[in-house]
Amino acid sequence: MSAFQWRGRNARGQLVDGRVEADSSDAVAQQLMRLDITPIEIESAPSLAEEGNGLRRQLGLDRPGINDLILFTRQMFTLTKAGVPIIHGLRNVSQSTRNPQLRRAIDDVVDALESGRDLASGLAQNPGVFPAMFVSIVRVGESSGNLEQAFAQLTDYLELERDFRARLKQALRYPAMVIVAMFIAVAILMTFVIPAFAEFFARFDAELPLPTKLIIAASNFTAEWWWLILLAIGVALLGFRSWIRTESGRYRWDRMKLRLPVVGKILFQGTMARFARTFAMTYRSGVPLIQGLTLTARAVENEYIGQAVNDMRTGIERGEALSRTAAATGLFSPLVLQMLGIGEETGDVDAMLTETAEYYEREVDYDLRNLSAYIEPILLVFLAVLVLVLALGVFLPMWDVGRAALG
């Protein structure tokens, strides 16, 4: 059965409309006539499931993740290696794909191939699913007859990217949980515990010290204006999201992230590893150097470093050496610059870039393993200060009240 949207007039001549499930428009008309409604317009309508899928697409919830792309590249590598015709292979991949948006994108690729276009052009129809770097690697592999190798390189690259993201999330999970728990504990103290102590102190009409007055004032404000606090937080988050969507806001935020204590160093090294790994893959695949740097600048997912990569591209367009333009950015360590210089001299730049990526990845792994050791002292100091303030604010007046009662 399909969904239909209808409009008509009832026995009183009033205009009415509605939605109904039926086998056909004729069946809808018969149902309306039995209800003494004269149909004026009957048209197909999306089902509730289709509407839900449309909403999910608008919110970006159906966008395929990195695991979906890894599975796709693995399947394509296997099919091309086995010599399966590309259209037949893509149809089989589409049937086995669980993500609806990726399935539609694969169907678009099949339609493009059947109309005489190449595989890369078919992939480029869905930039939200297949990024520009993905399309460029496939285009180079397709034109050189090494499509199998192109999908193998994409699979390796995506798997390394997934592993890095997973390690970073795992390392940040514990500090994030501790910080959230601390904020929840403070909120409970301010909302429920401190007011009880404030009532106790008010009974004895005791002179309260300054820390106690500040804590009680903060508690009263939190209890009375909690909705305003939540509203302010929500507005701040929306404003922040709007700001980082602007070109200047995104650039500044990406630069600020790299300067954060402890975490900034890990993010910087991870981004540099992504740069080296991506650039090495495009270089090895035969993508022209200028185009490879352009694709790499987008793939690093950091506008600040991406701008530096674009500056490298500009330097190379002027005829400068790769190592010289890399040194001009001020981002690379002397060891990495030396490796790039050796790569240019030996004609093995992609191998040197791979070594660079592995160097930064080892640094990231080391820092991630020790991230908790770096953050725990900061959290302990913050927690100690919090406990000290609360203890002084609560127990100092209780001490005074106790002395007054004994006296």
Phi, psi and omega in degrees: 000148181245163179266140179227140174255129185231156173225144181193184178237137180276187184298335179272359180085007180280145180280125181228160177211171181180188183224140184211153175260130181203169180283329182203172178292328177296321178294325176296316180299320179295319177298319181292322180295324178293336179266013181060037177243126179271114183289138176253319183213132177226123181219154180293146179229149177295144178290168180298324179293319179294321177296320177297320178294323177297319177295319178297322178295319180296325180277353180080014183282340181267359183296130182296141179271183184292330178294324177296317180292323178297315178298320180297313181293324176298314180297318180293323176297315180296317182292316180292325178294325180279354179079020179289136176306137191298320182292315178297320179295319179295324177296319177294321178295320180298320181292332182265358182275130182273329182286121184295323181291320177294322178298316178296322179295320178295320177298323176296323178295318178299315178299320179295318179294321180292336178272003175100003179273166181274172184295317182298321178295324177294320178294325183292347179292339182235076181295339177287343179256312181248109182295166184299322180297318179302312182296319182294319179297318178295321180297317179294316179296324180291317182288331181268356181079014180245047182297323178301315180293326179298314179292328177295317179294319179297321179297312179299316181297314181294324178294319177295320179296318179296317181296321179296315179298320180295318180294320180295316179297318181295321181290327182272350185295314182296310177301322180296318179296321179295316181295317179297317179297322179295317179294322177296318179297318179296319180297319179294318179298315182291329185272324188242318189280308183299318177302324179295317177294323179298319177296322180296316180292326182295330180296325183267356179051045183273152176283118186268141176289165184301315179302322180293318179299318180295318181294316180295320178297317178296321179294316179298319179296317180295318181292326184272325187243032181300323180294324178292323178296313178298319179296317179297320178297316179297316179296320179297319179294317178296318177297321179294318179296320178294323181293316182285350174278345175281159184295312181291322179295317179297318180297314182293320180294319178296325177288322179294322180302321182287347181256005177293146178294139177068296186290326183301320179297319180294317179298320180297312182294322177295321179292320178294324176296320178295319177300309183296319181295316181292315181296321178297320181293316180294321179295315182293329183281351179095009177292135178306146189302315181296314179294324179297320178292323178297315179293322180294322179300327178282327187283338184288345176058036176211115186296326182295308178289326177300323177294322177296322178294322176296325175295323174299317179299318179297319178297320179292324176297332177278357177098010180279161180284155181299315181295326179291317179293325177294321179293327182293337180287333182075014183263332189267148176285158178304325179298316181293318179297322178294320179294321177295320177297318177296320179298320178293321181291323183267353182073023182236054185295320183296323178293320179293322177295322177296319176297322178298314179299316180294325177298310180292325179294324176295319177298318179295316179301317180297313181293324179294321179295332182255011184298317180298322179293329178285321188275329184304317178299322179296315180294320180296319178296315179298316180294321180295318179296318180298314180295321180297315180297315180295320180295316179295320182290331184263316189273334177299310177294329177295325177295317178295319178296319179295319178294322178294322180293321180289326179286000000 
